[in-house]
Amino acid sequence: RYTGSIVVAGATGYYGSLTNWSNRAGQVKAWYIAAPGEWVLTDCLAKCALVSGTSFSTSYVAGGLALMMEAWPQMSGRELAARMLDTARDAGDAGVDEVYGRGALDLGRAFAAGTD
């Protein structure tokens, strides 16, 4: 029922590698994408803070999907999630793998792909 409707996020560090504390793709590798989640600069109204966690990776993924939904309102959420996963930058072992899943979030590639 929900196949193709869920994107799972893992956290990358400053240099783009998966953090040692992030979940790995494993069984959900087809729907897994890595995004920044370590040393994310936030809350700069009074004093900036560097934060870490997959919650911040999820925010990057959700925000990216929101931008894609705005750019292509004629496409379904399922289609846009597939585009995001299909245009991820390969990381780890070549292709879809047990650690990085589909790879690292790359909105530049997602937007460059245009509409089909």
N, CA, C and O atoms as a GROMACS GRO file, in nm:
protein
  464
    1ARG      N    1   0.080  -0.120   0.000
    1ARG     CA    2   0.000   0.000   0.000
    1ARG      C    3   0.085   0.127   0.000
    1ARG      O    4   0.054   0.223  -0.071
    2TYR      N    5   0.191   0.127   0.080
    2TYR     CA    6   0.275   0.246   0.087
    2TYR      C    7   0.405   0.233   0.007
    2TYR      O    8   0.489   0.323   0.012
    3THR      N    9   0.422   0.124  -0.065
    3THR     CA   10   0.543   0.106  -0.144
    3THR      C   11   0.559   0.222  -0.241
    3THR      O   12   0.468   0.256  -0.316
    4GLY      N   13   0.677   0.283  -0.238
    4GLY     CA   14   0.706   0.396  -0.326
    4GLY      C   15   0.662   0.529  -0.269
    4GLY      O   16   0.683   0.633  -0.333
    5SER      N   17   0.602   0.529  -0.150
    5SER     CA   18   0.555   0.653  -0.090
    5SER      C   19   0.642   0.699   0.027
    5SER      O   20   0.618   0.806   0.082
    6ILE      N   21   0.740   0.620   0.064
    6ILE     CA   22   0.822   0.650   0.181
    6ILE      C   23   0.966   0.668   0.139
    6ILE      O   24   1.018   0.591   0.058
    7VAL      N   25   1.031   0.770   0.195
    7VAL     CA   26   1.174   0.791   0.176
    7VAL      C   27   1.236   0.786   0.315
    7VAL      O   28   1.190   0.853   0.407
    8VAL      N   29   1.342   0.707   0.330
    8VAL     CA   30   1.411   0.691   0.458
    8VAL      C   31   1.541   0.770   0.449
    8VAL      O   32   1.614   0.760   0.350
    9ALA      N   33   1.571   0.849   0.552
    9ALA     CA   34   1.689   0.935   0.551
    9ALA      C   35   1.795   0.889   0.650
    9ALA      O   36   1.764   0.852   0.763
   10GLY      N   37   1.918   0.892   0.605
   10GLY     CA   38   2.034   0.869   0.691
   10GLY      C   39   2.117   0.996   0.694
   10GLY      O   40   2.096   1.086   0.612
   11ALA      N   41   2.210   1.005   0.788
   11ALA     CA   42   2.286   1.129   0.809
   11ALA      C   43   2.428   1.121   0.757
   11ALA      O   44   2.502   1.026   0.787
   12THR      N   45   2.467   1.222   0.680
   12THR     CA   46   2.607   1.237   0.639
   12THR      C   47   2.672   1.343   0.725
   12THR      O   48   2.606   1.431   0.780
   13GLY      N   49   2.804   1.333   0.733
   13GLY     CA   50   2.883   1.430   0.808
   13GLY      C   51   2.932   1.542   0.719
   13GLY      O   52   2.891   1.555   0.603
   14TYR      N   53   3.020   1.622   0.774
   14TYR     CA   54   3.073   1.740   0.708
   14TYR      C   55   3.134   1.709   0.572
   14TYR      O   56   3.120   1.787   0.478
   15TYR      N   57   3.203   1.595   0.560
   15TYR     CA   58   3.271   1.561   0.435
   15TYR      C   59   3.188   1.470   0.344
   15TYR      O   60   3.238   1.423   0.242
   16GLY      N   61   3.063   1.446   0.380
   16GLY     CA   62   2.973   1.371   0.293
   16GLY      C   63   2.964   1.222   0.319
   16GLY      O   64   2.886   1.153   0.253
   17SER      N   65   3.042   1.170   0.412
   17SER     CA   66   3.034   1.028   0.445
   17SER      C   67   2.924   1.005   0.548
   17SER      O   68   2.893   1.093   0.628
   18LEU      N   69   2.866   0.886   0.546
   18LEU     CA   70   2.764   0.851   0.645
   18LEU      C   71   2.828   0.855   0.784
   18LEU      O   72   2.939   0.805   0.803
   19THR      N   73   2.760   0.914   0.879
   19THR     CA   74   2.814   0.922   1.015
   19THR      C   75   2.815   0.783   1.077
   19THR      O   76   2.741   0.694   1.035
   20ASN      N   77   2.900   0.765   1.178
   20ASN     CA   78   2.908   0.634   1.242
   20ASN      C   79   2.784   0.602   1.326
   20ASN      O   80   2.761   0.486   1.358
   21TRP      N   81   2.704   0.702   1.360
   21TRP     CA   82   2.585   0.681   1.443
   21TRP      C   83   2.456   0.675   1.363
   21TRP      O   84   2.350   0.646   1.420
   22SER      N   85   2.461   0.701   1.235
   22SER     CA   86   2.340   0.699   1.152
   22SER      C   87   2.295   0.556   1.123
   22SER      O   88   2.375   0.463   1.119
   23ASN      N   89   2.164   0.541   1.104
   23ASN     CA   90   2.114   0.413   1.056
   23ASN      C   91   2.168   0.388   0.916
   23ASN      O   92   2.198   0.483   0.842
   24ARG      N   93   2.180   0.262   0.880
   24ARG     CA   94   2.224   0.221   0.748
   24ARG      C   95   2.103   0.182   0.666
   24ARG      O   96   1.994   0.162   0.720
   25ALA      N   97   2.120   0.171   0.536
   25ALA     CA   98   2.006   0.144   0.447
   25ALA      C   99   1.945   0.006   0.472
   25ALA      O  100   1.823  -0.005   0.488
   26GLY      N  101   2.026  -0.096   0.476
   26GLY     CA  102   1.976  -0.231   0.502
   26GLY      C  103   1.858  -0.271   0.414
   26GLY      O  104   1.863  -0.256   0.292
   27GLN      N  105   1.754  -0.321   0.476
   27GLN     CA  106   1.638  -0.372   0.402
   27GLN      C  107   1.560  -0.265   0.328
   27GLN      O  108   1.484  -0.297   0.236
   28VAL      N  109   1.576  -0.139   0.364
   28VAL     CA  110   1.502  -0.031   0.296
   28VAL      C  111   1.589   0.043   0.195
   28VAL      O  112   1.562   0.158   0.160
   29LYS      N  113   1.695  -0.024   0.147
   29LYS     CA  114   1.791   0.041   0.058
   29LYS      C  115   1.729   0.103  -0.067
   29LYS      O  116   1.782   0.201  -0.119
   30ALA      N  117   1.620   0.048  -0.115
   30ALA     CA  118   1.555   0.104  -0.235
   30ALA      C  119   1.491   0.240  -0.209
   30ALA      O  120   1.466   0.315  -0.303
   31TRP      N  121   1.464   0.272  -0.083
   31TRP     CA  122   1.397   0.397  -0.046
   31TRP      C  123   1.481   0.484   0.045
   31TRP      O  124   1.430   0.580   0.103
   32TYR      N  125   1.609   0.453   0.059
   32TYR     CA  126   1.699   0.521   0.153
   32TYR      C  127   1.785   0.622   0.079
   32TYR      O  128   1.838   0.594  -0.028
   33ILE      N  129   1.798   0.740   0.139
   33ILE     CA  130   1.885   0.844   0.083
   33ILE      C  131   1.957   0.912   0.199
   33ILE      O  132   1.899   0.930   0.306
   34ALA      N  133   2.080   0.949   0.179
   34ALA     CA  134   2.160   1.015   0.282
   34ALA      C  135   2.158   1.166   0.259
   34ALA      O  136   2.161   1.212   0.144
   35ALA      N  137   2.153   1.243   0.368
   35ALA     CA  138   2.150   1.389   0.360
   35ALA      C  139   2.225   1.446   0.481
   35ALA      O  140   2.246   1.374   0.579
   36PRO      N  141   2.266   1.573   0.476
   36PRO     CA  142   2.341   1.631   0.588
   36PRO      C  143   2.268   1.613   0.722
   36PRO      O  144   2.148   1.636   0.733
   37GLY      N  145   2.345   1.570   0.821
   37GLY     CA  146   2.286   1.549   0.953
   37GLY      C  147   2.384   1.571   1.066
   37GLY      O  148   2.348   1.553   1.183
   38GLU      N  149   2.506   1.608   1.035
   38GLU     CA  150   2.606   1.632   1.140
   38GLU      C  151   2.660   1.773   1.125
   38GLU      O  152   2.692   1.817   1.015
   39TRP      N  153   2.669   1.842   1.237
   39TRP     CA  154   2.718   1.980   1.241
   39TRP      C  155   2.634   2.071   1.151
   39TRP      O  156   2.688   2.150   1.074
   40VAL      N  157   2.504   2.060   1.162
   40VAL     CA  158   2.412   2.145   1.087
   40VAL      C  159   2.395   2.276   1.164
   40VAL      O  160   2.361   2.274   1.282
   41LEU      N  161   2.420   2.386   1.098
   41LEU     CA  162   2.408   2.518   1.162
   41LEU      C  163   2.261   2.557   1.170
   41LEU      O  164   2.190   2.557   1.070
   42THR      N  165   2.215   2.589   1.290
   42THR     CA  166   2.073   2.620   1.309
   42THR      C  167   2.053   2.721   1.422
   42THR      O  168   2.145   2.750   1.498
   43ASP      N  169   1.932   2.772   1.431
   43ASP     CA  170   1.888   2.859   1.540
   43ASP      C  171   1.976   2.981   1.558
   43ASP      O  172   2.029   3.005   1.667
   44CYS      N  173   1.992   3.059   1.453
   44CYS     CA  174   2.081   3.175   1.457
   44CYS      C  175   2.010   3.306   1.492
   44CYS      O  176   2.064   3.413   1.465
   45LEU      N  177   1.892   3.300   1.551
   45LEU     CA  178   1.824   3.423   1.591
   45LEU      C  179   1.899   3.493   1.704
   45LEU      O  180   1.923   3.613   1.697
   46ALA      N  181   1.937   3.419   1.805
   46ALA     CA  182   2.010   3.476   1.918
   46ALA      C  183   2.156   3.432   1.915
   46ALA      O  184   2.247   3.515   1.923
   47LYS      N  185   2.177   3.303   1.905
   47LYS     CA  186   2.311   3.245   1.903
   47LYS      C  187   2.306   3.118   1.819
   47LYS      O  188   2.223   3.031   1.844
   48CYS      N  189   2.393   3.108   1.723
   48CYS     CA  190   2.394   2.991   1.634
   48CYS      C  191   2.433   2.865   1.711
   48CYS      O  192   2.506   2.871   1.811
   49ALA      N  193   2.384   2.752   1.663
   49ALA     CA  194   2.418   2.624   1.723
   49ALA      C  195   2.449   2.523   1.614
   49ALA      O  196   2.389   2.526   1.506
   50LEU      N  197   2.543   2.435   1.642
   50LEU     CA  198   2.572   2.322   1.554
   50LEU      C  199   2.503   2.201   1.615
   50LEU      O  200   2.526   2.167   1.731
   51VAL      N  201   2.418   2.137   1.536
   51VAL     CA  202   2.340   2.024   1.586
   51VAL      C  203   2.363   1.903   1.496
   51VAL      O  204   2.410   1.916   1.383
   52SER      N  205   2.331   1.786   1.548
   52SER     CA  206   2.347   1.663   1.472
   52SER      C  207   2.230   1.570   1.498
   52SER      O  208   2.172   1.570   1.606
   53GLY      N  209   2.195   1.490   1.397
   53GLY     CA  210   2.091   1.389   1.411
   53GLY      C  211   2.023   1.362   1.278
   53GLY      O  212   2.023   1.446   1.188
   54THR      N  213   1.966   1.243   1.267
   54THR     CA  214   1.895   1.210   1.144
   54THR      C  215   1.769   1.294   1.129
   54THR      O  216   1.713   1.303   1.019
   55SER      N  217   1.723   1.354   1.237
   55SER     CA  218   1.609   1.446   1.227
   55SER      C  219   1.641   1.562   1.134
   55SER      O  220   1.553   1.610   1.062
   56PHE      N  221   1.764   1.606   1.133
   56PHE     CA  222   1.804   1.715   1.044
   56PHE      C  223   1.819   1.665   0.901
   56PHE      O  224   1.789   1.738   0.806
   57SER      N  225   1.864   1.542   0.884
   57SER     CA  226   1.869   1.482   0.750
   57SER      C  227   1.729   1.473   0.690
   57SER      O  228   1.708   1.504   0.573
   58THR      N  229   1.635   1.432   0.773
   58THR     CA  230   1.496   1.421   0.729
   58THR      C  231   1.444   1.556   0.683
   58THR      O  232   1.368   1.564   0.586
   59SER      N  233   1.484   1.663   0.752
   59SER     CA  234   1.440   1.797   0.714
   59SER      C  235   1.492   1.836   0.576
   59SER      O  236   1.421   1.899   0.498
   60TYR      N  237   1.616   1.799   0.546
   60TYR     CA  238   1.670   1.826   0.413
   60TYR      C  239   1.589   1.753   0.306
   60TYR      O  240   1.555   1.810   0.202
   61VAL      N  241   1.559   1.626   0.332
   61VAL     CA  242   1.485   1.545   0.235
   61VAL      C  243   1.343   1.600   0.217
   61VAL      O  244   1.297   1.616   0.104
   62ALA      N  245   1.275   1.629   0.328
   62ALA     CA  246   1.138   1.683   0.320
   62ALA      C  247   1.136   1.819   0.252
   62ALA      O  248   1.047   1.846   0.170
   63GLY      N  249   1.232   1.903   0.284
   63GLY     CA  250   1.240   2.034   0.220
   63GLY      C  251   1.267   2.022   0.071
   63GLY      O  252   1.210   2.096  -0.009
   64GLY      N  253   1.354   1.930   0.034
   64GLY     CA  254   1.381   1.906  -0.108
   64GLY      C  255   1.257   1.860  -0.182
   64GLY      O  256   1.230   1.906  -0.293
   65LEU      N  257   1.183   1.768  -0.122
   65LEU     CA  258   1.058   1.723  -0.185
   65LEU      C  259   0.957   1.836  -0.195
   65LEU      O  260   0.884   1.844  -0.294
   66ALA      N  261   0.951   1.923  -0.095
   66ALA     CA  262   0.859   2.037  -0.101
   66ALA      C  263   0.895   2.130  -0.217
   66ALA      O  264   0.807   2.177  -0.289
   67LEU      N  265   1.024   2.156  -0.237
   67LEU     CA  266   1.068   2.239  -0.350
   67LEU      C  267   1.031   2.173  -0.483
   67LEU      O  268   0.989   2.241  -0.577
   68MET      N  269   1.048   2.043  -0.490
   68MET     CA  270   1.013   1.971  -0.613
   68MET      C  271   0.863   1.974  -0.638
   68MET      O  272   0.819   1.987  -0.752
   69MET      N  273   0.784   1.963  -0.531
   69MET     CA  274   0.638   1.969  -0.546
   69MET      C  275   0.594   2.106  -0.597
   69MET      O  276   0.500   2.118  -0.675
   70GLU      N  277   0.664   2.210  -0.552
   70GLU     CA  278   0.632   2.345  -0.599
   70GLU      C  279   0.670   2.360  -0.747
   70GLU      O  280   0.597   2.423  -0.824
   71ALA      N  281   0.783   2.303  -0.785
   71ALA     CA  282   0.829   2.316  -0.924
   71ALA      C  283   0.745   2.233  -1.021
   71ALA      O  284   0.722   2.274  -1.134
   72TRP      N  285   0.698   2.117  -0.976
   72TRP     CA  286   0.623   2.026  -1.062
   72TRP      C  287   0.492   1.984  -0.995
   72TRP      O  288   0.477   1.868  -0.956
   73PRO      N  289   0.396   2.076  -0.982
   73PRO     CA  290   0.270   2.043  -0.914
   73PRO      C  291   0.188   1.936  -0.987
   73PRO      O  292   0.100   1.874  -0.927
   74GLN      N  293   0.215   1.914  -1.113
   74GLN     CA  294   0.142   1.812  -1.188
   74GLN      C  295   0.188   1.670  -1.155
   74GLN      O  296   0.122   1.573  -1.193
   75MET      N  297   0.299   1.658  -1.086
   75MET     CA  298   0.352   1.526  -1.052
   75MET      C  299   0.306   1.484  -0.912
   75MET      O  300   0.287   1.568  -0.824
   76SER      N  301   0.287   1.356  -0.894
   76SER     CA  302   0.244   1.304  -0.763
   76SER      C  303   0.363   1.298  -0.667
   76SER      O  304   0.479   1.301  -0.709
   77GLY      N  305   0.334   1.290  -0.540
   77GLY     CA  306   0.438   1.275  -0.439
   77GLY      C  307   0.521   1.150  -0.463
   77GLY      O  308   0.642   1.152  -0.445
   78ARG      N  309   0.456   1.044  -0.504
   78ARG     CA  310   0.525   0.918  -0.534
   78ARG      C  311   0.622   0.936  -0.651
   78ARG      O  312   0.734   0.885  -0.646
   79GLU      N  313   0.580   1.009  -0.755
   79GLU     CA  314   0.668   1.033  -0.871
   79GLU      C  315   0.788   1.119  -0.831
   79GLU      O  316   0.900   1.094  -0.875
   80LEU      N  317   0.763   1.220  -0.748
   80LEU     CA  318   0.872   1.308  -0.706
   80LEU      C  319   0.969   1.238  -0.612
   80LEU      O  320   1.090   1.260  -0.620
   81ALA      N  321   0.918   1.153  -0.524
   81ALA     CA  322   1.006   1.075  -0.437
   81ALA      C  323   1.094   0.985  -0.522
   81ALA      O  324   1.214   0.971  -0.495
   82ALA      N  325   1.038   0.923  -0.625
   82ALA     CA  326   1.115   0.839  -0.716
   82ALA      C  327   1.223   0.921  -0.787
   82ALA      O  328   1.336   0.874  -0.802
   83ARG      N  329   1.188   1.042  -0.830
   83ARG     CA  330   1.287   1.128  -0.896
   83ARG      C  331   1.401   1.162  -0.801
   83ARG      O  332   1.518   1.160  -0.839
   84MET      N  333   1.367   1.195  -0.676
   84MET     CA  334   1.470   1.228  -0.578
   84MET      C  335   1.564   1.108  -0.558
   84MET      O  336   1.686   1.124  -0.554
   85LEU      N  337   1.508   0.990  -0.545
   85LEU     CA  338   1.589   0.871  -0.524
   85LEU      C  339   1.670   0.836  -0.649
   85LEU      O  340   1.786   0.796  -0.639
   86ASP      N  341   1.610   0.851  -0.766
   86ASP     CA  342   1.678   0.818  -0.892
   86ASP      C  343   1.794   0.912  -0.922
   86ASP      O  344   1.889   0.873  -0.990
   87THR      N  345   1.787   1.035  -0.873
   87THR     CA  346   1.892   1.133  -0.904
   87THR      C  347   1.991   1.150  -0.789
   87THR      O  348   2.076   1.239  -0.793
   88ALA      N  349   1.981   1.066  -0.687
   88ALA     CA  350   2.078   1.072  -0.576
   88ALA      C  351   2.218   1.046  -0.631
   88ALA      O  352   2.237   0.970  -0.725
   89ARG      N  353   2.316   1.111  -0.569
   89ARG     CA  354   2.457   1.091  -0.607
   89ARG      C  355   2.504   0.959  -0.548
   89ARG      O  356   2.494   0.938  -0.427
   90ASP      N  357   2.554   0.871  -0.630
   90ASP     CA  358   2.600   0.741  -0.583
   90ASP      C  359   2.707   0.758  -0.476
   90ASP      O  360   2.799   0.839  -0.491
   91ALA      N  361   2.695   0.682  -0.369
   91ALA     CA  362   2.792   0.686  -0.259
   91ALA      C  363   2.813   0.543  -0.211
   91ALA      O  364   2.725   0.458  -0.230
   92GLY      N  365   2.925   0.516  -0.152
   92GLY     CA  366   2.952   0.379  -0.108
   92GLY      C  367   2.978   0.289  -0.226
   92GLY      O  368   3.037   0.330  -0.326
   93ASP      N  369   2.933   0.164  -0.215
   93ASP     CA  370   2.948   0.069  -0.326
   93ASP      C  371   2.866   0.117  -0.445
   93ASP      O  372   2.764   0.184  -0.427
   94ALA      N  373   2.910   0.084  -0.564
   94ALA     CA  374   2.840   0.126  -0.686
   94ALA      C  375   2.697   0.075  -0.687
   94ALA      O  376   2.671  -0.040  -0.652
   95GLY      N  377   2.604   0.162  -0.727
   95GLY     CA  378   2.464   0.125  -0.734
   95GLY      C  379   2.397   0.129  -0.597
   95GLY      O  380   2.452   0.184  -0.502
   96VAL      N  381   2.280   0.072  -0.588
   96VAL     CA  382   2.205   0.067  -0.462
   96VAL      C  383   2.277  -0.030  -0.370
   96VAL      O  384   2.301  -0.145  -0.407
   97ASP      N  385   2.311   0.016  -0.248
   97ASP     CA  386   2.386  -0.071  -0.157
   97ASP      C  387   2.325  -0.072  -0.017
   97ASP      O  388   2.234   0.006   0.014
   98GLU      N  389   2.376  -0.160   0.067
   98GLU     CA  390   2.324  -0.183   0.202
   98GLU      C  391   2.353  -0.068   0.299
   98GLU      O  392   2.287  -0.057   0.402
   99VAL      N  393   2.450   0.016   0.267
   99VAL     CA  394   2.488   0.126   0.358
   99VAL      C  395   2.424   0.256   0.315
   99VAL      O  396   2.351   0.317   0.394
  100TYR      N  397   2.448   0.301   0.193
  100TYR     CA  398   2.399   0.430   0.144
  100TYR      C  399   2.268   0.421   0.067
  100TYR      O  400   2.213   0.523   0.026
  101GLY      N  401   2.217   0.303   0.048
  101GLY     CA  402   2.093   0.288  -0.028
  101GLY      C  403   2.107   0.343  -0.167
  101GLY      O  404   2.189   0.295  -0.246
  102ARG      N  405   2.026   0.444  -0.199
  102ARG     CA  406   2.029   0.505  -0.332
  102ARG      C  407   2.141   0.607  -0.347
  102ARG      O  408   2.176   0.645  -0.459
  103GLY      N  409   2.199   0.652  -0.234
  103GLY     CA  410   2.309   0.748  -0.240
  103GLY      C  411   2.279   0.873  -0.160
  103GLY      O  412   2.200   0.870  -0.065
  104ALA      N  413   2.343   0.983  -0.198
  104ALA     CA  414   2.331   1.110  -0.126
  104ALA      C  415   2.237   1.205  -0.200
  104ALA      O  416   2.237   1.212  -0.323
  105LEU      N  417   2.158   1.277  -0.125
  105LEU     CA  418   2.065   1.376  -0.179
  105LEU      C  419   2.139   1.472  -0.271
  105LEU      O  420   2.243   1.526  -0.235
  106ASP      N  421   2.085   1.492  -0.390
  106ASP     CA  422   2.145   1.584  -0.488
  106ASP      C  423   2.031   1.656  -0.561
  106ASP      O  424   1.987   1.613  -0.668
  107LEU      N  425   1.984   1.765  -0.502
  107LEU     CA  426   1.873   1.839  -0.562
  107LEU      C  427   1.910   1.903  -0.694
  107LEU      O  428   1.824   1.921  -0.780
  108GLY      N  429   2.036   1.936  -0.713
  108GLY     CA  430   2.081   1.990  -0.841
  108GLY      C  431   2.052   1.892  -0.954
  108GLY      O  432   2.002   1.930  -1.060
  109ARG      N  433   2.083   1.766  -0.931
  109ARG     CA  434   2.055   1.663  -1.032
  109ARG      C  435   1.905   1.642  -1.049
  109ARG      O  436   1.857   1.621  -1.160
  110ALA      N  437   1.831   1.647  -0.938
  110ALA     CA  438   1.685   1.628  -0.945
  110ALA      C  439   1.621   1.736  -1.031
  110ALA      O  440   1.534   1.708  -1.113
  111PHE      N  441   1.665   1.861  -1.013
  111PHE     CA  442   1.609   1.972  -1.091
  111PHE      C  443   1.661   1.973  -1.233
  111PHE      O  444   1.589   2.014  -1.325
  112ALA      N  445   1.784   1.930  -1.254
  112ALA     CA  446   1.840   1.925  -1.389
  112ALA      C  447   1.771   1.820  -1.474
  112ALA      O  448   1.771   1.829  -1.597
  113ALA      N  449   1.712   1.720  -1.408
  113ALA     CA  450   1.644   1.613  -1.482
  113ALA      C  451   1.522   1.664  -1.556
  113ALA      O  452   1.477   1.601  -1.652
  114GLY      N  453   1.466   1.778  -1.512
  114GLY     CA  454   1.350   1.836  -1.579
  114GLY      C  455   1.227   1.749  -1.565
  114GLY      O  456   1.224   1.658  -1.482
  115THR      N  457   1.127   1.776  -1.644
  115THR     CA  458   1.005   1.695  -1.640
  115THR      C  459   1.005   1.598  -1.756
  115THR      O  460   1.060   1.627  -1.863
  116ASP      N  461   0.944   1.485  -1.735
  116ASP     CA  462   0.941   1.383  -1.840
  116ASP      C  463   0.821   1.401  -1.929
  116ASP      O  464   0.802   1.324  -2.023
   0.00000   0.00000   0.00000
